[in-house]
Amino acid sequence: MILFFQALFTLFAYDALSAVCRFQTLYSMVRGWKVTGKPAGPGVVDRVCTAVNYACVWYPKQALCLQRSFVTTYLLRKHGVSANMVLGAQKMPFKAHAWVEVDGGAVNERSNVHATYAVWDRC
């Protein structure tokens, strides 16, 4: 339950930050987040992803991929998981997407993003 409220609060925080900050500032924040020193407990990735999913359901606005990735990356790193927010795009038709990877694999994604999107950056 605590993870749910952390995810919901961080969704609101992202909205507030994105209203006053440029993308570059948000990107720098993610790059600067450190993984906490405590070891990740068993199943923490699944618990964080589930909490983010439920928080997005209760969030009053639609949380897009960048916002979801920001929140997921923050919570995973806070709970001792080395997670990366990944930015990518496809050429035709042009679409950009953000997702989270743990140990090189996408988490909390419905499709194989590696087959659809070319990676621009990992932070």
N, C-alpha and C positions, 0 to 999 in steps of 0.2 A: 504494500500500500504506500509505503514511503517513496519507493521508486516512481510510482504513478504521480505523486504530487511533485516530486523533483522534476519529472519530465514535463508536467503541465506548467510549472513555474518557469522552466527554461524555454518553453515555447513562447510564453508571454515575454520573457526577457529578450529573446531573439527579435520579436516584433518591435519592441521598444528600441532596441539597439539599431535595427535596420531602418527605423524611421529617422534616426539622427546621424547614423554612420554610413560611410561609403562601404562598398563591398570589400575593398582593400583592407579596411580596418577589421571587419569581421573575419576575413581570411587570415590576417595576422594574429588575431586572437586564437583561432584554431591552431595555427602553427605553434603558438607559444604555450599551449596547454601541455602540461607534463602528465605522464602516467603516475598515479600515486604509488608510493612505495609498498603499500600493502598488497599481498598476493590476491589475485582474483579467485574468488570462491568458485566451486563447481556450479555450472549452469548460469553464471552471471550474465553471459552474453544473451541467452534466451530470456532471462528475467528483464534485462534492460530493454530488449527489443519489444517484448510484450508490453511493458510499461509505456514505452513511447507510442505503440499502436493504440492502446487504450486512451492515453492522453490526447492523441490526435482526434479520436472519436468525440471526446468531450470538449475539445477546444472550439471556441465559437467561430473560428474562421478555418478555411481549408489550409492545412499545413502542406506546403509544397516540398519537393525533394530537398532543396537546399536547407530549409528550416529543419526538416526531419533529420537530415544528416548532421547538422550542427548540434542538435540536441543529443542524438545517439552517440556521436563522437565524444561529446563532453561527458555524458554519463558513464560511458565505457571506460574512458581514461580515469575518471574520478573513482571508479571501482576496480582499478588495477589492471585493466585490459589495454594492451597496445593496439589502439584502433586508429585507422586513417580515414579522413574524409577524402573522397575521390571526386574529381570534377572531370567530366567527359562530354563528348558530343558525337553526333553522327552527321554525315555530310548531307545526304539527300533522303528525305527532306531534312533540313537542318533542325536538330533538336539538341538541347543541352540537358544534362542530367547530373545529379550529385547522389552519391551513395557512400556507404561505409564498408570498409574492409577490415577483417581481422585475420591475420596470418595469410594474407593474399586472397582470401575468399570474401565475396560480398555477403553481408548479413542483412536480414530484414528486407530482402528484395524478392519480387514476384517472378522475375525473369533472369536470364543469364545476361547481365549487363555487359560482360566482357565481349560477348558476341555482337552486341548492338552498338556499343559506344567505344570510341577511341579515347584513351585516357589523356587528359590535358595535364593534370597535376594531382599529386597526392600530398595532403598536408596533415 
